[in-house]
Amino acid sequence: MREIIKDKIVVTDDWTVLQLAEGETPETVVVPEGKVIVPVKAWLAQAALQNRNDVGVWFASDERPEVLQGKLANIPVIAVDFPKFADGRGYSIAYNLRARLGFTGELRAIGDVLRDQLFYMQRVGFNAFATRPDKNIHDALKGLTDFSSTYQTSWDQKLPLFRRVHRTAQ
């Protein structure tokens, strides 16, 4: 069984990520029973999927989270794909899902997810991480605590460091 990091612990992953095969379209792809994370375009194209509580959605790095505005309440998990380490567009997708669209469910990073990214991913709202299978997930878990403090604001810290530190006049 595949493992993921969720809420800062390693757990068994009970979701399957559905990729479109060659020749399949969002309108025609057959989604199996069980917990499945489907491309957002398939979820939007097939109204029956929107009524299932065992279907989540995933975003490619070039898609916009605003397509789900007003539709987030029934989605148990949203994943964001990081196709390669150097592609940071998923950070913006996650931040916008949390801060602007108000998504409160599981927000999962998938794809080329490495330890070096986890601390920053959690800062923008991710609470679950499907790390690359060739890396040790328990080592990656340590990446969530690489730093003890942050300077700037983000989803997880609304005040910058200079506003959090009490200084006395000398």
C-alpha positions in Angstrom: 0.0 0.0 0.0 1.2 3.5 -0.8 1.8 5.9 2.1 1.3 9.6 2.2 2.0 12.3 4.8 -1.3 13.7 6.1 -1.7 16.2 9.0 2.0 15.7 9.9 1.9 11.9 10.2 2.5 9.0 7.7 -0.7 7.2 6.9 -1.9 4.7 4.3 -3.2 6.3 1.2 -6.7 5.0 0.4 -7.2 7.3 -2.7 -6.3 6.5 -6.3 -5.3 9.3 -8.7 -7.0 8.8 -12.1 -5.0 9.9 -15.2 -6.6 10.2 -18.6 -5.3 7.5 -21.0 -4.6 8.4 -24.6 -7.9 8.9 -26.5 -9.9 9.5 -23.3 -11.6 12.8 -22.8 -13.0 14.4 -19.6 -16.5 13.7 -20.8 -15.9 10.0 -21.6 -13.5 8.7 -19.0 -15.0 6.0 -16.9 -14.4 6.6 -13.2 -14.3 3.4 -11.1 -16.1 2.9 -7.8 -14.1 3.7 -4.6 -12.1 6.7 -3.5 -10.8 8.3 -6.7 -9.1 11.7 -7.4 -10.1 12.7 -11.0 -8.9 15.6 -13.2 -10.9 18.7 -12.5 -12.0 18.8 -16.1 -13.6 15.4 -15.8 -15.3 16.3 -12.5 -16.8 19.4 -14.2 -17.8 17.6 -17.4 -19.6 14.7 -15.6 -22.4 15.9 -13.3 -22.7 12.4 -11.7 -19.2 12.7 -10.2 -20.2 15.9 -8.4 -22.8 13.9 -6.4 -20.3 11.3 -5.2 -18.6 11.8 -1.8 -15.8 9.4 -2.8 -14.5 11.5 -5.7 -11.9 14.2 -5.3 -10.3 16.4 -8.0 -6.8 17.2 -9.0 -5.4 20.3 -10.8 -2.6 20.3 -13.3 -0.2 23.2 -12.7 -1.6 25.2 -15.6 -5.3 25.1 -14.4 -7.1 27.7 -12.4 -8.8 26.9 -9.0 -11.5 29.5 -9.6 -13.4 27.0 -11.8 -14.5 25.4 -8.5 -15.8 28.6 -7.0 -19.0 27.8 -5.2 -18.6 24.1 -5.6 -16.1 23.2 -2.9 -18.4 22.0 -0.2 -18.9 18.5 -1.5 -15.3 17.8 -2.5 -13.4 15.7 0.2 -9.9 16.1 -1.3 -8.2 18.3 -3.8 -4.8 17.4 -5.2 -2.4 19.7 -7.0 0.1 18.2 -9.4 3.7 19.3 -9.4 5.0 17.9 -12.8 8.6 18.8 -11.9 10.5 20.2 -9.0 11.0 23.6 -10.7 7.3 24.2 -11.4 6.0 26.3 -8.6 2.5 27.2 -10.0 1.0 24.7 -7.6 1.8 26.9 -4.6 -0.4 29.6 -6.0 -3.2 27.2 -6.7 -3.1 25.9 -3.1 -2.9 29.4 -1.6 -5.9 30.5 -3.7 -8.0 27.5 -2.8 -7.4 28.2 0.9 -7.3 32.0 1.2 -9.6 33.1 -1.6 -12.0 30.3 -2.2 -12.2 29.0 1.4 -11.5 25.3 0.9 -11.2 23.6 4.2 -10.8 19.9 3.2 -7.7 17.8 2.5 -5.3 19.6 0.1 -2.8 17.2 -1.3 0.5 17.8 -3.2 1.1 15.1 -5.8 3.8 14.5 -8.5 7.4 15.5 -8.1 7.1 16.2 -4.4 10.3 16.2 -2.4 11.4 16.9 1.2 12.8 20.3 0.3 9.4 21.6 -0.7 7.2 20.3 2.2 7.8 23.2 4.6 6.8 25.7 2.0 3.9 23.7 0.7 2.4 23.5 4.2 2.8 27.3 4.5 0.5 27.9 1.5 -2.2 25.4 2.7 -1.2 21.8 1.8 -1.9 19.4 4.6 -1.2 16.1 2.7 1.8 15.1 0.6 2.2 12.2 -1.8 6.0 12.2 -2.1 7.9 10.7 -4.9 7.9 6.9 -4.6 11.7 6.7 -4.9 12.2 8.8 -1.7 11.9 7.8 1.9 8.6 9.2 3.2 9.8 9.2 6.9 12.8 11.4 5.9 10.4 13.6 3.9 8.2 14.0 7.0 11.1 15.8 8.7 10.9 18.5 6.0 7.8 19.9 7.7 9.9 21.0 10.6 13.1 22.2 8.9 12.6 25.8 10.1 11.4 27.0 13.5 10.2 30.4 12.4 9.2 32.3 9.3 9.6 35.9 8.3 6.8 36.5 5.9 3.1 36.0 6.0 1.2 33.2 4.3 -1.8 30.9 4.8 -0.4 29.5 8.0 0.9 32.7 9.6 -1.0 35.9 9.0 1.5 38.2 10.7 5.1 38.9 9.6 7.9 38.2 12.1 8.4 41.9 13.0 4.7 42.1 14.2 5.1 38.9 16.3 8.3 39.8 18.1 8.0 42.2 21.1 10.9 44.6 21.3 11.7 46.9 24.0 13.2 50.4 23.5 16.8 50.8 24.5 
